[in-house]
Amino acid sequence: MHLKTILSLAAGTGPIADQTACEANVQLLATIAGTLLEDSVAPERRRPVSITNEILENLYSEAKLLRSKAHVNNHCRLHHIGPIATAFLSNTNLKTLVSDPAQPFRLQLATYTYYEEGDRLDLHLDDPASSLSTVIMLRHDSLPGVPRSRLMLVAPEAGRIFYDLENGEAAIFQGSKVLHGREQLRAGESVILLVLLFKLS
């Protein structure tokens, strides 16, 4: 059976809100992942030094302008980056956006990702051709007192991890080896991300 299928079955097939209620499935998933994905790197959360407040605002402004043209994909919306993000990635030391700057890598894909009220991203693995994922939070808006949707990772050693990223923060993980998704967004909530996929040599 394909690895992605095995892990998806272990995690469950419903929305994340239902999956997280079943501790037995998470424990089974961690056991399977620990056996099959021994070479995976632990996820990390940090604010990349290259994401200054000015850069963050410029990226958010561009993403906001492109939102109306984004296409629906698996309960969220996607749009390829524009000239501002392209210039940022061309002029920035990309080593600040990966977990191991000493390891050779190349950028494969860069996209703006949008979530609105009711959207979610079920647990999944990325294409094996993409070794590393960097998810940068550009803007997370929510109503006061309402719990915010979080990024969810299921890592081989750490188990289930939730990241409520602040604007400008990034989650860096091996998307082809670490199951990841996003909880369903609540009333009045919206999220805009810059998602980068890298290939490690």
Summary of the structure (lengths in Angstrom):
residues: 201
radius of gyration: 16.4
end to end distance: 26.4
largest distance: 47.1
contacts: 639
relative contact order: 0.24
helix: 28%
strand: 32%
